[in-house]
Amino acid sequence: MQQTLTSCLPGTGTESSVQSSKSQRPQKQYGSDSVLEADVPEKREKVSEGKIPFGGVSHSQPTDCQRFLETNATITKNGGVIEIPNTGVVLMIPPDALPGCMKHLKIHMRITPRGEIIERETSFSSNSSTVVQLFPCSLKFLRPVRLTLPHCLVLQGTGERKARIFTSRHKKGSGPEWEERTHLSYHLEDTACIILLDSLCWVKFSIDDEIVKAKKLTVYTALRKLQPQDEFAEVHIGYYVDLPEQKKVIEDNRDLIIKQRKSFNFIKTKEKYSLRISLENIYPNEQQFQALQPYLREITHRHIELFVNYSLLYHIGRKPSQAITPLCVFHVSQVDRKEAVQLTIHVKICSDEHNSQVAQSFPLDDYQECYISRKAISTKVGGMLEISNTGIVLGIPPNALPEDKESYEIQMRYIPKRTLKDQGEYSPSYSTAVVEILPNLKLQYPVSLSLPHCLVLQQNIERKARIFGSHHDKGAHPFWEEQKDVSYHVEDTHCILLLNKFSWYTYLIDDEVVKAKKMVVYAAAQKFQSCDDVVRIEIGCYPDLPVRDKEIHRGQNLHIAHTKTLYFVKREEQYPLRISLNDIFPSEWRCRCCCRFPDTHTQEISYRNIWVGLGGSCVYILERTGRTLVWPLCVFTASQEKGYTAVQLAVNFQVMGKVSSTTGSKDNQSESLLKAETIITKAGGELKIEGTGVVLKISPNALKGNNENQLVQMRIIPSRLIEDQVTPFSSNSCTAVEIFPNNIRLRKPAELRLPHCLMLNKIRDRAARILINYQKGSPAIWEEDKNVPHTLDESACMIKLKTFCCVKYYIDDTSVMGKKIRVYTAAREVEENDEVAEVEIGYCPDIPGVGELLRMNPSFTVDSVEKLLFLEKIKSPLQLSLEDISSSQWTCWFPKDKPWDIPFEVVASSIEHSHLFILQKTNEGVGSVICRFTAVQKEGEMAIMLALTVRPKVTQDFDGRATGHAFQEHRKKLKADSGNLTIKLLSRKLREEWKDVCRKLGVEEGKLYREEADNKGNLKEAIYQCLLSWKEDKGDKATFESLRVALVENERSDLAEDITKYEELF
């Protein structure tokens, strides 16, 4: 009888792992299949610089996401600051806070992604704040330490802000046990919560729903990597909450390419309106490119409460043979709300290293016959051991290992199935993984082992399995015996075993609960030269286990060109897998024979080979029948009769893709322009951030102390980090800066100039509220300082500081007439063959540190920028419209004669916004086009005109003709190879006259006889080497014309005509 996991001993962490797996299944497409890891021990032999995953067992290199989410530092009695860069998570420890006689302490801080935390109670504000782990756990301080945790909620501007603080000091190896700490002090800011802690522990907080207005989301479009032969493109559109760790999780998904993203505030409503996503248009028309899913879909209010990221999948049909690629326009809005955002995605072939050449995706001949393993040192505190990218995880709870030694070297190996002998009924299944765990130990407490499988199981039925183990001698083959005392739990993708000793293990799932087997169908091709007349192709399949357990054809010079997943259904009729060759392009190629069935293009892999064995393969031989030098393209279909689905695979021997240039990150470039530094001496000095208007003037003898030279740094705090919600119109309109080193007091005040983008009334008493933060870290605790002298003028505020610190200010709405904004036009790069062009017109406040939309979408390049005054008293929206297109080659396809109105409230709150216009090419041509846009506030007196020039990326090819970049590169490559291809073909067709032809070309007589002697019995090779020597010796003088003359004079006019045809090809 199957035993449940609830019988496991407390502290193993296994039960938490299973619950986490179940709860995260809906968002599995973007989340990582992580397992809750054990706590960090208080005493560790060696701690790296924040690079070791938690759990007491260091076994693998950390991922980029792990490096991003954790850090560590050594703190002395003088205190210090620990900050995880670019996340807003800051731990500040005051002086003399360390307990007892500690001189220093190494503290580790890690963000736990929300996908690993299971909330028992959910509400609108759930999953909206960062969760951190602080180690060594339960260490108490003599003085409170300050922890800053960001959140992604929009809060009410007035009233008391309440939050609930939760901590966990659970045992090592178990999941967190949250308890509310009502005695802890906190301060809730617009973007973060500052908590005063008395000890290190796991920390999180939740905000009262009553003070929450909205949740900040980032909506995005993404494309799964697309191959040229794919008939469907997978387009994802979804959201993630605006927390730093969630952004990193999405970006680390290597299978997806983020195309565009925009910010969106999801408003809390009593009606619980959902997030509506609609596919507005597909270019060029819906008949040519269609989406298989409904065009209008919704993400429910409940989903946004539960999940930190979620996406919808659209399958867009496309025809690989067509040059036109579809462009999709999505509209994202909340039901019953006017505010909406538009996102686009151009379904193009991705020109990166993974798909620039399909035939290089996985070299079969590079595979080595080896075991895949992982080693680690484990102590009494336990830990976790994982074989990367396999789903095989071993969790060791505390005190589970025998007490004979202080530590053990644990080794876990994945065993390929083809290395195991058949033992009939007790043979391991080819659908599940086999592992060996060394050394052979009996354990004091059960350990959890997660092993994957590739089966599709029935739901709502008891899932039975048989667990097998082998305790054979070293070097012998395993002898499998059923282990009826092992508890287990079968999940959709894996099985969790609770083991009492280390050994060899596998399992077999009862056939009654199995519906199908998940297989990977592959197409492999022989390495191919353009002049080869025969090529070999192999189509086969293998079980879809995390480690590719398949029959590898080593030494046969094959490369996998294409793979797809297929569900092979269990049937009483035992239908086989049928492989068919559908088409070959061009017609000069034909299938000469199939190795198994010479008279047909359809072959079969038997039911038994797939269901019971490792799979199988079929071989096809292609033969060139004409003189074409074009690479062949073949399309195959793999299907099971009356099965789930059929899949198509293509073998393309050359894939032409666009060449992409690597440039620096626009985000990093723009951020680097927002800071400056200089050395200040006793004579004083000036620190200026160029192009921003931010200036810091330091008087002579202002610095205290004996330091003659002091490095002073100043940076502008981007507006996205200090979102203001104090006033409705003047919010986010003033510059904020941070000056380092922090808390340095001055003998004489320093004068700081901070610009703003507001138009002020002409009144005498202009006042501003100055807010100061004296602590390092972001986000900061801002406190108003009414004693700071300042002067407010038309463009900036002059502030006199006595201490280096963080500074920002507010201007009251009663002094404000309007707001200056920058309106810009931007366009995505257009190539010559593109049928559409994407252009955007948007705006942002006229202060430094803005431009978030352009940073999030670096593929758009700004073309023109104009300034506009947006008035407060009119209360009317901002209207953006396309007035004119200069060229008849282009027309506006989207939107149709419709200007965009941006609501007054959106512009007043300084929320950046942009809108998309799509231009369609009506006829051939490569000329540039000028678009004229208008931006105006309705009922206002001021309007501006902006121009945008779309210049297709055109270059000159070797014939002096304009052509697209990708095609030009292909032409150059073909021309470079044309000489070798021509002489290789000639070497096959020349006969007795070959020496006379070579003499006419100027090949030395001795060279002719040497090559004939060296290649005795292989005349074609001798001719080829002589012609190749002529080509290399003559260089540019070795032309098609000289070769044609030599052939005509030796009465081979037929070959001279062939030379003319080859020349035309290139």
N, C-alpha and C positions, 0 to 999 in steps of 0.2 A: 504494500500500500504506500502511496506517495506521502511523504512527510512534508509539512509546510515549514517555511523559514522562521515562523514565529517561535519555533522551539529552540532557536539558537541562543547561546548564552549572551547576557547583556554585555555591551561594550565591543561587540565584534564589528559594528557598523554595517553588517550585511543587510539587515532589514531596511535601514535607511537607504541603502543603495537601490534596493528593489523598488521602494516607494518612489524614489527620485526618477528611476527609469520609467515607471508607469505614468507619472504626472507630466513628464516632458515629451511624451510621444507626439502630441500635436505640433510642437515646434521643432521637431527633430531635424527638419531640413536645413536649419541654420545653427542649431545648438551643437555643442560637442557632446559625445556620448561619455561624459565624464562620470567618475564614481567619487562619492564623498571620501576625501582622504583623511587619514588619521591626524591627530594633533601633533604638533612639533614637540619633541621632548625638551625638558628644561636643560639637560646636559647633552651636548652633541660633540662628537670628536672633532668635527670640522664643519664650519659653515662658510659657504662661498659668498661672494658678493651679491646676495639676493637672487641666486640663480637656481637653487635646489628646490624642487617641488616638496611640499610638506609631506611628512609621513615617516621620517626617521630612516628611510631607505633611499639612498641616492642612486638612481639606476639609469637615467637617460638625460640627454641634453634638453633644456627647457625650450618650449616653443616661444615664438615671438610674443604671443598673447601673455604667456607666463611672465616674460621679462617686463612687459608693459604693466602688469598688474601687481608687482611686488617690488620691495626694496628693503634694504637693511642699513643700519648705521650704528656706530659705537658712540654712546653718550657718556660724558664724564660728569663730575659733580657740578660743573659750570652750566649744565643743561645743554639744550640744543634743539634742532628742528629736523624732523624726518618727513620727507615729502615724496609722494609718488608723482613723478613729473606728468604734467598735462592732464591730471585727473581732478585736482582740487582737494585731494585727501592729504591733510597735514596733521602731524602730531607734534605739539610744542611742549617741551619739558623744561620747567623753570629751574633755576639753580637750586642746589641742595635738596633735590627731590628724591634722589636715589636712597634706598633704605640702608641703614646700618653703616658698615665700614666699606661699602662698595666704592671703589674708585672709578670704575667704568662698567658699562653694561651694553651688550650687543642686543639691539631690539630689531625684530623682524616684523614687517607690516605687509599685509597682502589683502587685496580686494577679492572677495568671493563673488563671482558672477551670480546674478540673480537667478539664473537657470539652475543653480545648485541648491538654492534655498527654497524649501516648500513652505508656503504660508498656510496656516490652518484657517485663518479668517481672512477673507478678501473683501476689499471695498475699492472705491474709485482711486484712492491714494496708495493702494498696494503696489509693491514692486517699483516704487518711485524714488528710492534712496539707495545709497551705496552701503554695502555691508563689508566690514573689514575684520581681519583677524590680527591680533597683536600678541606677540610672543617675546619672552617666555610667559606663558599663561599664569594668571593668579598672582603675579608679582605686584606687591603693594608699594605705593609711593608715600613719602612723607608729606608731600605737597601735591595738590591737584594738578593734573596735566590736561592740556587742552587739545581735543580732537575735533577736526573740521571734516564733516561729511557732506558732500553735495546731494541735492535732490533735483527732480525734474518737474516740479509742480509750480503753477502760477497761483500765488496766494492773494487773499484779500488785502487791500491796502491799509485798512484800519482795523482796530479791534485787537484783542489779545490773541496771540498765536500760541496754540498749544500743540505739544508733541508728546509722544510716549517713547521712553528710552528702554531698550532691551539689551541685556548682556547674557553671555553664556560662558560658564567655566566648567564645561563638561569634561569627562574623562578622556584620556588619550585613546583614539581609535573609534570613539562613538560619535554620533551626530550631535549637532548643537541642541542644547536644551534651554530655550529662551525663557528668561524671567524679567518681568518689568521692574525697573529700578526707579522708584518714585523719589528717592532722596538725592539723585544726581541733578546738578544744576545744568541748565542749557539755555541757549539763546537761538531762536529760529529766525534766520535771515531769508531774503528773497530767493537765494540760490543755494543755501547750505544751512546746516545746523551745527552750532558749536557746542560741544559737550565737555564738561569737566569731569574727568575720571579719577578714581583713587587707585586703580589697579589695571593691569593689562588683561585683556579678555577679548572675546568676540563681541562686536558692538553693531547694533543697527537701531533705527528709529522709525517711527511712523507718525504721520501728521493727521490731525483731526480733519475729517472730511468737511466739517462745517466752514473752515476757513479756506478751502481749496476752490479755485475758480476753474482751472484747466490743468491738463497734463501736457507737457512739451514732448512732441514726437518728432522724429525725422522720417519722412516718407522718401522712398527711393525706388528706382527701377534698376534691375540687374539682368544680365544675360548670361545663361550658362554657355560655356565655351562651345562655339559652333564650328562644325567642319563643313567644307564646301559641298559635300554630297548630302548633307542632312536635309530631309524634306520637311522637318518641323523644327522650329526654334523655340526653346524654353525661355519664356520671359517671366521674370518675377517682379511683382510690385508689392511692396509691403511697408512696414514701419519698424522702428526700434525706439525705445524710450531714450530721451536725450541725456543718457549717462555715459561717461567716457568709456567704461569697460564694455558697454554694449556696442558702441561704434567699432571698437577694436575687434570684437568677436565677429561682427559682420564682415569687416575688411579682411580678416584672416581666412575666410572661406575661399580657398584657391580655385574651386570649381566655378565660382561666380565672378563676373566682372561688373562692378558698380558703374552705371552709366550716368545717373543723375540723382540728386537728392535735394530736398528742400525741407525747411522747418514748418511745422504745423501744430497749432494749439488745439487739442481735443477738449472741448468745453464740457464741464459737468452739467448735466441736465436732469430734471426730475423724470422726464420721459425716457431717459437712457437711450438717446439716439445713437445709431451705429455710424461707423465710418464707411462712406460710400465710395466705391472705386468703379469708374466707368471707362471703358475703352472707347474714346470718342471717335477716332478715325484711324484707318490704316491706309497709308499711301502705297501704291497709286490708286487702287480701288479694291472694294471688298470682294469682287469676283475673282481677282487674281491672287490675293492674299487673304486668308480667312482664319479667324480664331475659332478653335474647337470649343472653348468655354463660352458661357453667356457674357455679353458685353458689359452688363451691369451686375456688379456683385457687391457684397457688403461684408465688413468685418464687424462683428457684433460688439456691443458695449461690454459684454461679459468677457470676450476675448482680450480686450484692451486692459481690463482689470487684472486678468490672470497672467498674461504673457508679456514678457519684456520685448519680444520681437515676434513678428508674425508676417507671413507673406502669402499672396495668392499667385497661383501659377497659371499662365496662359500659354497654350501651344499655338504658335503662329505658323500656318502652312506657307511653304515657299517652294520655288522650283529651282533646283541647283543649276540648271542650264541657263537661267536667265541672269543677265547682268544687273538688273534692277533689284535692289534690296528693300524690303518693307520698312516703313517708318511708322511707329505706333505713338499715338497721343493719348495719354491718360488724364483723367480729371478726378481729383481727390477732394472730397468735401465731407462735412458732417451733415447728416440729415437735418433739414430745416435751418441751415445756416447759409449766409450769403458768401462768407469767405471761403475761397477754394484755391487750390494750387494745381498747376498743370505740369506734367512731367512727360518727357519723350524718351524713346529708346529707338535707336537705329539698328536694325538686325543685320549686322555685317559680320564677315569672317574676322575673327580676332587674330591679328598679326603678332602673336607672341611665340615664344620658344616651344609652347606645348602643341600648337597646331599650325605653325608655319609650314611644316612638312609632315604630312600625316604618316608617311612611311617610316618615320624615325621615332615613333611614340614609345615603342618597347622592343628592343633588340632581343630576339629569342636566343641568339647565339652567345649573348653576354651573360645568360643565366648560369649560375654556378650551383652545382649539387651540394647544398650545405644546409645545415640546420639553422633555424632562426631562433636565437636565444637571448637571454638577458640575465645578468648577474648583479647581485647587490649584497651588501653586508647588513644583516638584521640583528638587532639586539633585543633585550627583554621588553623594550617599549613597543615593539612591533613595527608595522609600516605597510607599504604597498609596493608591489612589484608588477610592472606592466610591460608587455612586449608591444612596442609602439606600432600604431596603425593596424592592429590585428583584432582588438576587442578582447584579448586574453589578459585577465587581471587576477592577481593573487593578493588577497587582503589578509594580513596577519595581525590579530589583535594583541594587546599587551599580555605578557606572561604566557603566551601560547607555546613558545619554544621550550625545550627541556632546560633544566637549570644546571646541566653539566658544564656548560660553557657560558661565558658572558656574551659572546656573539657567534653567529653562524654565517657562512657564505652560502647564500641561497642562489641556485641556478634553475631557471625555467626555460625549457626548449619546446618549440613547436616541431612536431614530427610530420614530415610529408607522408601521405598515405601510400604512395607508390613504393616506399621503402619497407612496408610491413607485409608479412606473409598472410595468406588467406587461411583462416581457421574455421571456415564454415559459419555456423550459427554465431560464434563468438568473435567474428571478424569485426573490426571497427567500421562504422558507416562512413561512406565517402561524402556525407553531407554534414558531418560534424568535425570539430577539431580534435586533435590528439596532442597531449602535452606530457612532458616528463619533468618532474620536480625533484631536484637533488639538494642535499643528501637525503637518504631514506631515514626519516625520523618519525617517531611516534610523538604526537603533540599532546599538550596538556589541555588545550582548549581548541575547538574547531576553527579552521580557517576557511575563508570563502574563495572559491575559484570560479571565474566566469569564462565559459567557453562558447564561442559563436557557432551557429549553424546556418544553412542556406535553404531552409524549408519554409513554405507557406502553410501555416497551421490554421485549423478551424477555430472559430470563436465560440464562446459559451459552452465549452465542453471540457471535461477533465483531461488535462494533458499528462499522459503517462510516459515515462522514459525508463530505460534500464542503464544503470551506471556500471562501467567496466573498469577494472584496474589490473595492473600487472606488477608483481614484485620479483621479477626475474633477476638473475645474476648479471653483473656488468659484462657487456659484450655479447650477450645472448639475445635472441629474438624474444619479444614480449609474449607472454602466455596470459591471455585475457581470462579473467574470472569476474562473474557478476558480483558487485558490491551492494548487497541489499541493506546494509546498515548506513549507507550514505544518504543524507537528506538532500533534496534538490527542489528547484522551482524552475519550470520551463517558461521562458518568455518568448515573444515573437521573434527575436533575433538571436537569443542566446539562452544558455541554461546555467544557473548558479548552483554549485555543489558545495556542501559543507563537509570538509574532510578532516579526519582524525590523524592522518599520517601522509607523508610525502611519498609519491611514487609516480607511475604512469597512469593516466586517466583519459577516458573518453566516454561517450554515451550514445545511446541509440533511442530515438523517439519512436513511439508506437505508430505504426502505419495508419491506424484508424483516425488519428487526428491530423494527418498530413493531406493537404489539398494539392500542392504542387512543389516543384523544386526550382529554385532560382538559379538559372544558368547564365553564363556569359558566352555569347557567340562572338567569335573573332574571325577576321579575315587577315591572313598573313601572305606576304608577297616576297618573291625572290628579289634580291638586289639587281637592279636593271640598268643596263647601259642603252643609250638611245639607238645604237646600231645593232643591238641583239635582235635576232629573229624569233627566238623562242623564250617564253617566260613561264614560270611555275607559280601557281596560286593555291593556297590551302585554306579551306573553310572548316572550322571546328568549334567545339564548345567545351567548357569545363565548369565545375561547380563554383558558384559565386561566394566563396569563402574569403575572409579578409586577406589571407595569404593566398596567392594564386597557386592553388594546388592542381596543376595540370601537367599533361605529358608535354615536355618541352623537346622540340626537334633541334637538338644541338648539332652544330657543324654543317647545317644545310643552308646558311646564308639567307635566312628569312627574317623579315621584320613584320610586326603586327601593324596593319594599316588602319583597322577599324574594329571597335568592340561595341556591343550592345547587349542589354539584359533581356532575357526571354524567360517566361514562366512555363516550365514544362509540366503539364497537367498529368496527374495520376489517372489512368483510364484502364478499365477492364479489357478494352480492345487492344491496349498496348500499341497505340499509334506511334510510329517512329518520327524523328525529326527530319524533315525534308528540306534539302538544299537545292535551289534552282538558280541557274545563271540566266538573268533576265535580258541583259543587253550588254553590248560591247561598242565602245566608240573609240576611234572611227571605224568605218566599215572595212578598212584594210587589215584589220585584225579579226581572227576567228578562233573559236575553240576547236582545237584539233582533235582532242579526245578527252574523255574522263578516264582516269586510271582504272576505276572499278567497273564502270558501265560505258564502253566506248561509243555506243550508239545514241546516247541521250545526254542532255545538259542538266538532268535532275538526278541527284544522288540522295542517299538516306543514311542516317545514323540510327542504329537500332534502339528500341525502347529500353532493352536491358542494359546496353552500354551506358545509357544516360542515367537511368533510375538506380541501377545497382553499381555501376562502375564510375570511372572518372570522366567519361564523355567519349569523344571520338573526333574524327576529321575526314574530309574529302579533299581530293586533289584535282585541279584543273590545269590543263596545258594550253597556253595561248600561242598562236603562230602568226607571224607577219606575212601577209600575202601580197602587199604592194610595195611601192618605193617610198611611202610616207615615212617621215621622221617624227611624226606626232606620237606622244606617249599614250598608251592605251588607258581607258577608264572602263571598269567593269562594275556592274550592279548585280548583287546577289540577294535572294530572298530566303530566309530561314523560317519555317513554320511547322507547327504540329497540326495534323488534321483534327478539326473540331477542338483545337486547343484555345488558350487564352488569346494570344496575339501572334502576329507575324512581324518580323523585323527585317529591315533592308540594310544591307551593308554595301559600301562602295570601296573599291580599290583604285586609287588615283595615283599614277606614277609620277605626276608632278602637280603640285598645288601652287597656283600663283596667288599671293596675298600682298596686301599693301605693306610697304616698308615703313615702320614706325621709328621715329627719332626719339631718343631718350632725353628728356629735359629735366631740370630741377623742379622740385615741388613748388607750385605757386604759393602754397600756404607758407612754406618755409621762407621763400623769397620775400613775401609781404611782411611776415613777422619780423624778419631781420631788419627791415626798414623802420621799425617802430621803437628802436632803442639806440642809445649812444653812451659813450663813456669817455672820460678824460682824467688827466692827473691835475689835481688842484694843489697849488703851493700856498705859502703864506701870503703871496701877493694876490690871492684870489683867482677868479677865472669865470669862464662862461661855458655852460654845457648846453648844446643845441641839438635837437633832433631835426635833421634837414627835411625841408618840405612839409613840415607839420605845424609850424608856428609855436611849438613848445620850447621854452627857453628857461634855463635856470642860471641866475647870476649870483655869484658868491663874492661877498665883499672881502677886501684884504684883512688878514688876521682874524678871519671868522672861525677858522678851525681851532678847536681846543687840543691840548696835548703837545707832545714834542715832535709829532710826525711832521716833517717838512713837506712830504709828498703824500697825498691821499688820493687813491683811486675812487672816483665817484661814478656811479652808473645810474642811468635813468631809462625807464621803459614805459611806453604807453600801455595801459591795461586795455585789451580789446573790449569793445562794448558788450560782446557776448558773455563776458565774465562778470559784468556789473550791471545786469539788467535792472533798470530803475522802474519802480511802479509808484512813485510818490505823487506825481502830478500827471494829469492826462495829456497835456500838450508839450510841455517842456522836458518830458522824460527822455533819457538817452540822447541828450543834445549837447552835453558838455564832456570835455576830455578829462580822463583820470590817468594819473601817473603813479609809478612806484620808484622811489629813490633809495639807492643803496650806497654805503652800508646803513642798515636801519638803526634808528635810535641814536644817531650821533648828534649831540647837542652843539649848537653854534654860539660863539660869542656875539656875533652880529647876525641879524636876520638875513636870510637869503631870499631873493625875489624870484618867484616862480610865475611864469606866464602860461595859462591854460586857455586855449581857444574854445569857443562855442559856436553853434550854428543857428542862433536865434536872432531875430530882428526885434530890438527893444523899443519900448515907448520913449518918447522924449520927455522924460520926467527927471527931476533932480535926484530924488532919493531912490537910487537903484541899489538893491541889496541882494546878496546871495548867501546861501547856507553852506558853510565849509564843513566837510566831513573828513575826519582824519583816522588813520589806522596806524598804530605804532608797532604792530607785530608783523613779522615776516610770514608770508603764506597767502595763498589765494584759494577760495574766497576769504575776504577779511571781515573783521568786526568793525563796522564804521560807527564812529561817534562824532556827533556835532560839537564843534569847538567855536563858541561865540566870541572868544577873545582873540581870534586870528585876524589881524588887520588885512583888508583887501579892498580893491578898487575894481568896479565893474564897468567896462566900456562896451562899445558897439560890437567888438569882435572877440574879446577875451576878458579873463579875470586875472588881475595881478594880485598874488597872494604872498605874504611875507611869513616865512617859516623860520622857527627857531630850532627845529629838529628835522632830520631826514626821515621821511615816512611815506606812506601812501596817502594821496590827496585826491579828492573829487569835490564837486560842488553842484548845487541846484540853484535854479533861478525861478522865482515865483511866477505863476502864470499872469498875475496882474501887471507885470512889467513886460509882457511878451506880446508882439503883434503878429509875428509869423516865424516860420522855420525855413532855413536854407537847405535845400536838398540837391544832390548831384544826380542828374538823369544821364544814363549811359546806354549805349548800344553795343552789343557783343554778338559774335557769330562763331559757330563751330567751323573748323577747317573743312574746306570743300575741295575735292579732287575733280579732275577733268571729267571723269565718267559719271560723277554723281548726278542723279536726276533731281535731287531736292537739296535745299539749303536751309539750315536752322539758324534763325536770328532771334535775338531777344532784346527787349528794351526794358530797363528797370531803373530803380532809384535807390539811394541810401543817403543818410544824413551827411552833411558837408563837414565832417570832422574826421580826424585820423583814427585809425583802429577799426574801421568798418569795412564792408565788402565781403561779408561771410558767404553770400551766394556764389560769388566768383571763386572764392577759395574752395568751396565744396565741389565746384565743377570746373576744374582747370582746363578742360578741353575747349571752353569758350574764351575767345580773345576779345578784349575791349577795343572798339574802333573809335568812338567819339564820346566826349563827356561835356555836358552843359549844366549850368547852375540855374535853379528855379526857386523863387520865393513862394512858399506855401503859406497862405494866410489863415489865421485862426478864426477870425470873425465871420468868414463866409460859410464855414461848416459844409463845404461842398467837396465832392471826391476829386481825385486826380485822374484825368483821362489820357490814355496813351493810344495813339492810332497810327497806322501806316498810310501816309498820304499819297505816295507816288513811287513807281519803279521805273528806272531810266531805260531799261532794255526790254524790247518785245520778246526776247528769248525766255524771260521769266515772268511768272504771274504768281499772285498770292493764293496759295491753296487753302491755308488755314490761318486765321478765321476768315470767313467770307464777309467782307465789308462790315466788320464789327469792331468798333473800338473797345478797349478794355477800360473799365471804371474801377479804380482802387478806392475803397471806402475811406471817408475822412478819418475815422477812428484808427484805421491801420496806419495811415501816413502820420497822424498826430502822435502815435506811440512810437514812431521811429522804427517800425518793423520793416526790414528790407524786403523788397518785393520785385519780381520781374515777370514779364509775360512773353509768351512765345509766338512767333510768326514763322510759318513754313512757306518757303518759295518753291515753286515747281518749274522745272525747265520745260519749255514748250517745243523747242527744236534744238538741233545740234549746234554746237558752238562752244568756244572756250573763253569768250570775252567776259570781262568783269561787269558787274551790275551795281548801280547805286540806288539805295533805298532811302527815302526821306520820311522821317517820323516826326510826329507832333506830340508834345507833352503840355498839357494845360489844365489848370484848375477850373472846373466849371464855374461860371459866373464871375470868374476873376478877370483881371485886365491884362495879365502877363501870360504869354505863351512862348515856347521855344521850339525851334526846328533843329532836328538832328539828322545827320547823314551817316549812312553805313555802306561801305563798299565791300562787296563779296567778290573776292578774287580767287578763282579756281587755281589750285596748285598745278602749274603747267611748267614743263621743262622742254629742252630741245633734245631730240634723239640724235643718233650718229648720222642720220641723213638730213639733219637740219629741220625736221618737221616737229611741230608741237605734239606732245603726247603725254599721257598720264604717267606718274612716277613709277607705278608698279609695272606697267607695260613696258616702259622704257628700260627698266632694270632687266626684265625678261629678255627683251630684244638684244641688249648688250651681252648677256650671258650666252644666248644662242649664237651670236656672231663670233664670240670668242671661241666657241666650240665647233664652229662650222667647218674650219679647215680640217681638223682631226676626223670629223664625221665623214667628210667627202673623200679623203684619201683612204679611209678604212673601207668605204663602199667600193671604191675603184680597185682596191687590192683584191677584191673577190671576183672581179670581172675581167681584169687584164689577163692576157694569155702570153703567147710567145713574144709579142711585141713589147713586153714590159721594159726590157733593157733599152730598146731604142727610145722609148718615151722618157725614161730616166736620163739617158744621155742628152736628149734634147733639152731637158730641164736643167742640165749642168751638173748632174751627179757624177762624181769621180768614178773611173772605171774600177779602181781597186775596191771601192765601197760596194759595187754591184757583186763582185765575186766573193767578197768576205761575207756579205749577208746571205748569199746563196749557199755558201759552205756551212755557215753557222746554223742555218735553218733548213738543213737537208731533210727533204720529205715534207716540208711545210712551206710551199711556194708563196702562199698568201701572206704569211708573216714576213718573208723576205721582201716582197714587193712593198708591204706596208712600212717596214723600217727604212727602206730607201726613200720612199716619198716623204716620210716624216723627217728624215735627215735633210731633204731639199727644203721643206717648209721652215725648219728651224735655222738652217744656214742662211737662207735668202731673206728671212724676216719679212719686211713690208713688200719686198719685190716678189714674193711668192704669192701670186694673184690667181684668181679664177681664169683670167684671160690667158696667161702664159700656159696654164694647164690645158686649157681648151685648144690652143694652137698646137701644142705637142701631140695631142690626141688626133687632131685632124691630119697633121702631116704623116702620121703613122696609120692612116686609114681606119681610125676608130671614131667616125663621126657620130655613131650612136651614143658613145660615151660622152662625147662633147656636148650633145643635146642634154644628157643627164646633168652635166655640170651646170648648164644654163638654168635648169629647173632648181637645182640645189641653191644656186645663187639667188634666185627669186624668193626662195623660202626665207632667206636670212636678210 
